[in-house]
Amino acid sequence: MIVKEILNEELLTLSEVKEMLNEIMEERSGRDEELGYELRKSISHADMFAKLSAANSRKLVSKLNELEKMKPEIAIRLADIMPRSRDELRTVYAKERYTLSEEELDEILDFISDAME
């Protein structure tokens, strides 16, 4: 498939992708259409690794984006991975040119733990 032009681009969490894939699956099964291999594998992956609902993951991303040293890409990654320790957070920020203080790490972990409840 040759892509000529990108019309729209949006960052999505894995939970949001899971919701979209499930809608596609329901639509195709309603038409008695067979699901392709790639679609089945994508749905399986999303079901296995999505940890929150789509609404909760989007709320978490919006809370994380309010922080000073947060990029949208990192907020999405954190909502997908849901790290539980400072060390796991540091690995996400390993390629960045700055480091986070202990207070900033704890604040991010608090947001993540609140989203899991």
DSSP file (Angstrom, degrees, kcal/mol; ACC not computed):
  #  RESIDUE AA STRUCTURE BP1 BP2  ACC     N-H-->O    O-->H-N    N-H-->O    O-->H-N    TCO  KAPPA ALPHA  PHI   PSI    X-CA   Y-CA   Z-CA
    1    1 A M              0   0    0      0, 0.0     2,-0.6     0, 0.0     0, 0.0   0.000 360.0 360.0 360.0 129.3    0.0    0.0    0.0
    2    2 A I        -     0   0    0      2,-0.0     2,-0.6     0, 0.0     0, 0.0  -0.874 360.0-149.6-102.9 124.4    1.4    3.4   -1.0
    3    3 A V        +     0   0    0     -2,-0.6     3,-0.1     1,-0.2     0, 0.0  -0.828  16.2 178.7 -94.7 122.6    0.6    6.3    1.2
    4    4 A K        +     0   0    0     -2,-0.6     2,-0.3     1,-0.3    -1,-0.2   0.819  66.1   3.3 -91.6 -34.9    0.4    9.5   -0.7
    5    5 A E        -     0   0    0      0, 0.0     2,-0.7     0, 0.0    -1,-0.3  -0.982  61.8-130.5-156.7 136.6   -0.5   12.0    2.0
    6    6 A I        -     0   0    0     -2,-0.3     3,-0.1     1,-0.2    -3,-0.0  -0.818  23.0-179.4 -90.0 119.8   -1.1   11.9    5.8
    7    7 A L        +     0   0    0     -2,-0.7     2,-0.3     1,-0.3    -1,-0.2   0.829  65.9   3.2 -87.7 -35.2   -4.4   13.6    6.5
    8    8 A N        -     0   0    0      2,-0.0     2,-0.4     0, 0.0    -1,-0.3  -0.992  56.9-168.4-154.8 142.4   -4.4   13.3   10.3
    9    9 A E        +     0   0    0     -2,-0.3     2,-0.4    -3,-0.1    -3,-0.0  -0.996  12.5 170.6-138.3 131.2   -2.1   11.9   13.0
   10   10 A E        -     0   0    0     -2,-0.4     2,-0.4     2,-0.0    -2,-0.0  -1.000  32.0-124.0-143.2 136.4   -3.0   11.3   16.6
   11   11 A L        -     0   0    0     -2,-0.4     2,-0.4     0, 0.0    -2,-0.0  -0.680  34.6-172.4 -80.2 130.9   -1.2    9.7   19.5
   12   12 A L        -     0   0    0     -2,-0.4     2,-0.1     4,-0.0    -2,-0.0  -0.938  20.6-126.1-125.6 146.6   -3.3    6.9   21.0
   13   13 A T     >  -     0   0    0     -2,-0.4     4,-2.0    41,-0.1     5,-0.2  -0.457  32.7-109.8 -80.5 163.8   -2.9    4.7   24.1
   14   14 A L  H  > S+     0   0    0     62,-0.3     4,-2.5     1,-0.2    36,-0.2   0.847 119.5  57.2 -63.3 -33.8   -3.0    1.0   23.7
   15   15 A S  H  > S+     0   0    0      2,-0.2     4,-1.9     1,-0.2    39,-0.3   0.883 106.9  48.1 -64.9 -38.3   -6.4    1.0   25.6
   16   16 A E  H  > S+     0   0    0      2,-0.2     4,-2.1     1,-0.2    -2,-0.2   0.884 111.3  50.3 -68.9 -37.8   -7.9    3.3   23.0
   17   17 A V  H  X S+     0   0    0     -4,-2.0     4,-2.9     2,-0.2     5,-0.2   0.904 108.0  53.9 -64.3 -41.6   -6.5    1.2   20.2
   18   18 A K  H  X S+     0   0    0     -4,-2.5     4,-2.3     1,-0.2    -2,-0.2   0.920 108.3  49.4 -58.7 -44.3   -8.1   -1.9   21.8
   19   19 A E  H  X S+     0   0    0     -4,-1.9     4,-1.8     1,-0.2    -1,-0.2   0.911 112.4  47.6 -62.2 -43.1  -11.4   -0.2   21.9
   20   20 A M  H  X S+     0   0    0     -4,-2.1     4,-2.1     1,-0.2    -2,-0.2   0.910 111.8  49.7 -64.8 -42.6  -11.2    0.8   18.2
   21   21 A L  H  X S+     0   0    0     -4,-2.9     4,-2.6     1,-0.2    -2,-0.2   0.880 108.7  52.8 -65.3 -37.5  -10.1   -2.7   17.2
   22   22 A N  H  X S+     0   0    0     -4,-2.3     4,-2.4    -5,-0.2    -1,-0.2   0.877 108.1  51.3 -65.7 -36.3  -13.0   -4.3   19.1
   23   23 A E  H  X S+     0   0    0     -4,-1.8     4,-2.4     2,-0.2    -2,-0.2   0.914 111.0  48.0 -64.0 -42.5  -15.4   -2.0   17.3
   24   24 A I  H  X S+     0   0    0     -4,-2.1     4,-2.6     2,-0.2     5,-0.2   0.913 111.4  50.9 -63.2 -42.4  -13.9   -3.1   14.0
   25   25 A M  H  X S+     0   0    0     -4,-2.6     4,-2.5     1,-0.2    -2,-0.2   0.916 111.4  47.0 -62.9 -43.7  -14.2   -6.7   15.0
   26   26 A E  H  X S+     0   0    0     -4,-2.4     4,-1.9     2,-0.2    -1,-0.2   0.902 112.2  50.8 -64.6 -40.7  -17.9   -6.3   16.0
   27   27 A E  H  X S+     0   0    0     -4,-2.4     4,-0.9     1,-0.2    -2,-0.2   0.929 113.9  43.6 -62.7 -45.2  -18.6   -4.5   12.8
   28   28 A R  H  <>S+     0   0    0     -4,-2.6     5,-3.0     1,-0.2     3,-0.3   0.870 112.4  51.3 -71.5 -35.9  -17.0   -7.2   10.6
   29   29 A S  H ><5S+     0   0    0     -4,-2.5     3,-1.1     1,-0.2    -1,-0.2   0.827 105.0  58.3 -70.6 -28.0  -18.5  -10.1   12.6
   30   30 A G  H 3<5S+     0   0    0     -4,-1.9    -1,-0.2     1,-0.2    -2,-0.2   0.795 109.4  44.1 -66.3 -27.8  -21.9   -8.4   12.1
   31   31 A R  T 3<5S-     0   0    0     -4,-0.9    -1,-0.2    -3,-0.3    -2,-0.2   0.285 115.9-117.3 -96.6   9.1  -21.4   -8.6    8.4
   32   32 A D  T < 5 +     0   0    0     -3,-1.1     2,-0.4     1,-0.2    -3,-0.2   0.854  62.8 153.9  55.0  38.2  -20.1  -12.2    8.6
   33   33 A E      < -     0   0    0     -5,-3.0    -1,-0.2    -6,-0.1     2,-0.2  -0.793  46.0-116.6 -98.1 138.7  -16.7  -11.1    7.3
   34   34 A E        -     0   0    0     -2,-0.4     2,-0.4    -3,-0.1    -1,-0.0  -0.490  25.2-122.4 -75.8 141.8  -13.6  -13.0    8.2
   35   35 A L        -     0   0    0     -2,-0.2    -1,-0.1     1,-0.1   -10,-0.0  -0.687  27.9-122.7 -84.0 134.6  -10.9  -11.2   10.3
   36   36 A G     >  -     0   0    0     -2,-0.4     4,-2.5     1,-0.1     5,-0.2  -0.257  23.2-107.3 -71.9 163.5   -7.5  -11.1    8.7
   37   37 A Y  H  > S+     0   0    0      1,-0.2     4,-2.4     2,-0.2     5,-0.2   0.913 118.5  49.2 -57.5 -47.4   -4.4  -12.5   10.4
   38   38 A E  H  > S+     0   0    0      1,-0.2     4,-2.4     2,-0.2    -1,-0.2   0.892 111.4  49.4 -62.9 -41.0   -2.9   -9.1   11.2
   39   39 A L  H  > S+     0   0    0      2,-0.2     4,-2.5     1,-0.2    -1,-0.2   0.918 111.0  49.4 -65.5 -43.3   -6.2   -7.9   12.7
   40   40 A R  H  X S+     0   0    0     -4,-2.5     4,-2.3     1,-0.2    -2,-0.2   0.918 113.1  46.9 -61.5 -43.1   -6.6  -11.0   14.9
   41   41 A K  H  X S+     0   0    0     -4,-2.4     4,-2.5     2,-0.2    -2,-0.2   0.892 111.9  50.9 -66.3 -39.4   -3.0  -10.6   16.1
   42   42 A S  H  X S+     0   0    0     -4,-2.4     4,-2.5     2,-0.2    -2,-0.2   0.910 111.3  47.6 -64.4 -43.0   -3.5   -6.9   16.8
   43   43 A I  H  X S+     0   0    0     -4,-2.5     4,-2.6     2,-0.2    -2,-0.2   0.908 112.1  50.3 -64.5 -42.3   -6.7   -7.6   18.8
   44   44 A S  H  X S+     0   0    0     -4,-2.3     4,-2.0    -5,-0.2    -2,-0.2   0.920 111.8  47.6 -61.7 -44.9   -4.9  -10.3   20.7
   45   45 A H  H  X S+     0   0    0     -4,-2.5     4,-2.1     2,-0.2     5,-0.2   0.927 112.9  47.9 -62.9 -45.9   -2.0   -8.0   21.5
   46   46 A A  H  X S+     0   0    0     -4,-2.5     4,-2.0     1,-0.2    -2,-0.2   0.900 112.1  49.8 -63.9 -41.2   -4.2   -5.2   22.6
   47   47 A D  H  < S+     0   0    0     -4,-2.6    -1,-0.2     1,-0.2    -2,-0.2   0.878 113.2  47.5 -63.2 -37.5   -6.3   -7.5   24.8
   48   48 A M  H  < S+     0   0    0     -4,-2.0    -2,-0.2    -5,-0.2    -1,-0.2   0.873 123.0  28.4 -73.1 -37.5   -3.2   -8.9   26.4
   49   49 A F  H  < S+     0   0    0     -4,-2.1     2,-0.4    -5,-0.1    -2,-0.2   0.595  86.3 104.8-108.8 -12.2   -1.4   -5.7   27.2
   50   50 A A     <  +     0   0    0     -4,-2.0    30,-0.1    -5,-0.2    31,-0.1  -0.583  41.4 179.8 -72.5 127.6   -4.0   -2.9   27.7
   51   51 A K        +     0   0    0     -2,-0.4     2,-0.3    28,-0.3    -1,-0.2   0.619  57.8  36.4-107.3 -16.3   -4.2   -2.3   31.4
   52   52 A L  S    S-     0   0    0     27,-0.1     2,-0.1     1,-0.0    64,-0.1  -0.780  87.2 -93.3-127.8 170.8   -6.9    0.5   31.7
   53   53 A S     >  -     0   0    0     -2,-0.3     4,-2.4     1,-0.1     5,-0.2  -0.449  43.1-108.6 -76.5 163.5  -10.1    1.5   30.0
   54   54 A A  H  > S+     0   0    0    -39,-0.3     4,-2.0     1,-0.2   -38,-0.2   0.897 118.9  49.5 -62.2 -40.7   -9.8    3.9   27.1
   55   55 A A  H  > S+     0   0    0      1,-0.2     4,-2.1     2,-0.2    -1,-0.2   0.918 112.4  46.8 -66.5 -43.2  -11.4    6.7   29.2
   56   56 A N  H  > S+     0   0    0      1,-0.2     4,-2.3     2,-0.2    -2,-0.2   0.882 111.4  51.1 -67.3 -37.2   -9.1    6.2   32.2
   57   57 A S  H  X S+     0   0    0     -4,-2.4     4,-2.2     2,-0.2    -1,-0.2   0.894 110.4  49.1 -67.3 -37.4   -6.0    6.0   30.0
   58   58 A R  H  X S+     0   0    0     -4,-2.0     4,-2.2     2,-0.2    -2,-0.2   0.885 110.4  51.1 -68.4 -37.6   -6.9    9.3   28.3
   59   59 A K  H  X S+     0   0    0     -4,-2.1     4,-2.2     2,-0.2    -2,-0.2   0.913 110.4  49.6 -62.9 -42.2   -7.5   10.9   31.7
   60   60 A L  H  X S+     0   0    0     -4,-2.3     4,-2.7     1,-0.2    -2,-0.2   0.919 110.0  50.5 -62.5 -43.8   -4.1    9.7   32.9
   61   61 A V  H  X S+     0   0    0     -4,-2.2     4,-2.3     1,-0.2    -1,-0.2   0.907 110.2  49.6 -61.9 -42.0   -2.4   11.1   29.8
   62   62 A S  H  X S+     0   0    0     -4,-2.2     4,-0.6     2,-0.2    -1,-0.2   0.887 112.1  48.2 -67.0 -37.1   -4.1   14.5   30.2
   63   63 A K  H >< S+     0   0    0     -4,-2.2     3,-0.9     1,-0.2     4,-0.4   0.925 112.9  48.2 -65.2 -43.9   -3.0   14.6   33.9
   64   64 A L  H >< S+     0   0    0     -4,-2.7     3,-1.5     1,-0.2    -2,-0.2   0.867 104.4  60.0 -65.7 -35.8    0.6   13.6   33.0
   65   65 A N  H 3< S+     0   0    0     -4,-2.3    -1,-0.2     1,-0.3     5,-0.2   0.703  93.9  66.1 -66.9 -18.2    0.7   16.2   30.2
   66   66 A E  T << S+     0   0    0     -3,-0.9    -1,-0.3    -4,-0.6    -2,-0.2   0.684  82.3  98.6 -74.8 -17.3    0.1   19.0   32.8
   67   67 A L  S X  S-     0   0    0     -3,-1.5     3,-0.9    -4,-0.4    -3,-0.0  -0.350  81.1-122.9 -72.3 154.4    3.5   18.2   34.4
   68   68 A E  T 3  S+     0   0    0      1,-0.3     2,-0.4    -2,-0.0    -1,-0.1   0.920 104.8  40.1 -66.1 -48.3    6.4   20.4   33.5
   69   69 A K  T 3  S+     0   0    0      2,-0.0     2,-0.5    35,-0.0    -1,-0.3  -0.252  91.5 115.3 -99.2  46.2    8.9   17.8   32.1
   70   70 A M    <   -     0   0    0     -3,-0.9     3,-0.0    -2,-0.4     0, 0.0  -0.964  44.9-164.0-123.5 128.0    6.4   15.7   30.2
   71   71 A K     >  -     0   0    0     -2,-0.5     4,-2.3     1,-0.1     3,-0.2  -0.776  31.9-118.7 -99.8 150.9    6.2   15.2   26.5
   72   72 A P  H  > S+     0   0    0      0, 0.0     4,-2.2     0, 0.0     5,-0.2   0.873 114.3  54.4 -57.2 -37.4    3.0   13.8   24.9
   73   73 A E  H  > S+     0   0    0      1,-0.2     4,-2.0     2,-0.2     5,-0.1   0.893 110.0  46.2 -64.4 -39.2    4.9   10.7   23.6
   74   74 A I  H  > S+     0   0    0     -3,-0.2     4,-2.7     2,-0.2    -1,-0.2   0.884 109.5  54.1 -71.5 -38.2    6.2    9.9   27.1
   75   75 A A  H  X S+     0   0    0     -4,-2.3     4,-2.0     2,-0.2    -2,-0.2   0.912 110.3  47.1 -61.8 -41.8    2.7   10.4   28.7
   76   76 A I  H  X S+     0   0    0     -4,-2.2     4,-1.7     2,-0.2   -62,-0.3   0.923 112.1  50.2 -63.7 -44.3    1.3    7.9   26.2
   77   77 A R  H  X S+     0   0    0     -4,-2.0     4,-2.7     1,-0.2     5,-0.3   0.900 110.2  49.9 -61.9 -41.8    4.1    5.4   26.9
   78   78 A L  H  X S+     0   0    0     -4,-2.7     4,-2.8     1,-0.2    -1,-0.2   0.886 108.9  52.0 -65.4 -38.4    3.6    5.7   30.6
   79   79 A A  H  < S+     0   0    0     -4,-2.0   -28,-0.3    -5,-0.2    -1,-0.2   0.816 114.3  44.3 -67.7 -29.4   -0.2    5.1   30.2
   80   80 A D  H  < S+     0   0    0     -4,-1.7    -2,-0.2    -5,-0.1    -1,-0.2   0.899 122.6  34.6 -78.4 -43.0    0.6    2.0   28.2
   81   81 A I  H  < S-     0   0    0     -4,-2.7    -2,-0.2    -5,-0.2    -3,-0.2   0.857  84.0-157.9 -82.1 -37.2    3.4    0.6   30.4
   82   82 A M     <  -     0   0    0     -4,-2.8    -3,-0.1    -5,-0.3    -4,-0.1   0.971  16.6-151.7  54.1  62.2    2.0    1.7   33.8
   83   83 A P        -     0   0    0      0, 0.0    -1,-0.1     0, 0.0    29,-0.1  -0.274  14.5-164.6 -63.4 150.3    5.3    1.6   35.7
   84   84 A R        +     0   0    0     28,-0.0     2,-0.3    29,-0.0     3,-0.0   0.444  63.3  46.5-116.8  -3.8    5.2    0.9   39.4
   85   85 A S  S  > S-     0   0    0      1,-0.1     4,-1.8     0, 0.0     5,-0.1  -0.908  80.7-112.7-136.8 165.1    8.6    2.0   40.6
   86   86 A R  H  > S+     0   0    0     -2,-0.3     4,-2.6     1,-0.2     5,-0.2   0.883 116.2  56.0 -62.4 -38.6   11.1    4.8   40.3
   87   87 A D  H  > S+     0   0    0      1,-0.2     4,-1.6     2,-0.2    -1,-0.2   0.898 106.0  49.7 -63.3 -40.4   13.5    2.5   38.4
   88   88 A E  H  > S+     0   0    0      1,-0.2     4,-1.1     2,-0.2    -1,-0.2   0.890 111.6  49.8 -65.4 -37.6   10.9    1.7   35.8
   89   89 A L  H  X S+     0   0    0     -4,-1.8     4,-1.7     1,-0.2     3,-0.4   0.911 106.7  55.2 -65.0 -42.3   10.1    5.4   35.4
   90   90 A R  H  < S+     0   0    0     -4,-2.6     4,-0.2     1,-0.2    -1,-0.2   0.854 102.6  56.6 -61.4 -34.1   13.8    6.2   35.0
   91   91 A T  H >< S+     0   0    0     -4,-1.6     3,-0.7     1,-0.2     4,-0.3   0.856 105.0  51.8 -67.1 -32.4   14.1    3.7   32.1
   92   92 A V  H 3< S+     0   0    0     -4,-1.1     3,-0.4    -3,-0.4    -1,-0.2   0.881 115.3  41.8 -67.8 -36.6   11.4    5.5   30.2
   93   93 A Y  T >< S+     0   0    0     -4,-1.7     3,-1.3     1,-0.2    -1,-0.2   0.307  84.2 106.6 -90.9   8.5   13.3    8.8   30.7
   94   94 A A  T <  S+     0   0    0     -3,-0.7    -1,-0.2     1,-0.3    -2,-0.1   0.828  79.9  46.4 -60.8 -34.7   16.7    7.2   30.0
   95   95 A K  T 3  S+     0   0    0     -3,-0.4    -1,-0.3    -4,-0.3    -2,-0.1   0.526  92.1 101.4 -87.7  -5.1   17.0    8.8   26.5
   96   96 A E  S <  S-     0   0    0     -3,-1.3    -3,-0.0     2,-0.2     0, 0.0  -0.378  77.4-125.7 -78.1 159.4   15.9   12.3   27.6
   97   97 A R  S    S+     0   0    0     -2,-0.1     2,-0.3     2,-0.0    -1,-0.1   0.382  90.0  53.5 -86.3   4.3   18.4   15.0   28.2
   98   98 A Y  S    S-     0   0    0     -5,-0.2     2,-0.3   -29,-0.1    -2,-0.2  -0.907  72.1-136.9-134.0 161.6   17.2   15.7   31.7
   99   99 A T        -     0   0    0     -2,-0.3     2,-0.3    -5,-0.0    -5,-0.0  -0.858  20.2-122.5-117.3 156.5   16.6   13.7   34.8
  100  100 A L        -     0   0    0     -2,-0.3     2,-0.0     1,-0.1    -7,-0.0  -0.743  22.3-122.3 -98.5 145.1   13.6   13.8   37.1
  101  101 A S     >  -     0   0    0     -2,-0.3     4,-2.3     1,-0.1     5,-0.2  -0.302  31.7-104.2 -75.1 167.9   13.9   14.6   40.8
  102  102 A E  H  > S+     0   0    0      1,-0.2     4,-2.4     2,-0.2     5,-0.2   0.869 122.6  53.3 -61.4 -37.0   12.6   12.1   43.4
  103  103 A E  H  > S+     0   0    0      2,-0.2     4,-2.2     1,-0.2    -1,-0.2   0.903 108.7  48.6 -65.9 -41.5    9.5   14.3   44.0
  104  104 A E  H  > S+     0   0    0      2,-0.2     4,-2.1     1,-0.2    -2,-0.2   0.906 111.7  49.5 -65.4 -41.0    8.7   14.4   40.3
  105  105 A L  H  X S+     0   0    0     -4,-2.3     4,-2.4     1,-0.2    -2,-0.2   0.922 111.3  49.2 -62.3 -44.0    9.0   10.7   40.0
  106  106 A D  H  X S+     0   0    0     -4,-2.4     4,-2.1     1,-0.2    -2,-0.2   0.871 108.7  53.4 -64.0 -37.0    6.7   10.2   43.1
  107  107 A E  H  X S+     0   0    0     -4,-2.2     4,-2.0     2,-0.2    -1,-0.2   0.916 110.2  46.9 -64.3 -42.9    4.2   12.6   41.6
  108  108 A I  H  X S+     0   0    0     -4,-2.1     4,-2.2     1,-0.2    -2,-0.2   0.920 111.9  50.6 -63.5 -44.2    4.1   10.6   38.3
  109  109 A L  H  X S+     0   0    0     -4,-2.4     4,-2.6     1,-0.2    -1,-0.2   0.852 107.8  53.9 -63.7 -34.0    3.8    7.3   40.3
  110  110 A D  H  X S+     0   0    0     -4,-2.1     4,-2.3     2,-0.2    -1,-0.2   0.918 108.2  49.3 -64.8 -43.3    0.9    8.8   42.3
  111  111 A F  H  X S+     0   0    0     -4,-2.0     4,-1.8     1,-0.2    -2,-0.2   0.918 113.0  47.6 -59.6 -43.8   -1.0    9.7   39.1
  112  112 A I  H  X S+     0   0    0     -4,-2.2     4,-1.5     1,-0.2    -2,-0.2   0.915 111.7  48.5 -66.7 -43.8   -0.4    6.2   37.8
  113  113 A S  H  X S+     0   0    0     -4,-2.6     4,-0.7     1,-0.2    -1,-0.2   0.872 110.3  52.6 -66.7 -34.5   -1.6    4.5   41.0
  114  114 A D  H >< S+     0   0    0     -4,-2.3     3,-0.5     1,-0.2    -1,-0.2   0.873 108.1  51.5 -65.3 -36.2   -4.7    6.7   41.1
  115  115 A A  H 3< S+     0   0    0     -4,-1.8    -1,-0.2     1,-0.2    -2,-0.2   0.804 104.3  57.3 -70.7 -28.7   -5.5    5.7   37.6
  116  116 A M  H 3<        0   0    0     -4,-1.5    -1,-0.2     1,-0.2    -2,-0.2   0.707 360.0 360.0 -75.3 -19.5   -5.2    2.0   38.5
  117  117 A E    <<        0   0    0     -4,-0.7    -1,-0.2    -3,-0.5    -2,-0.1   0.474 360.0 360.0 -78.9 360.0   -7.9    2.2   41.2
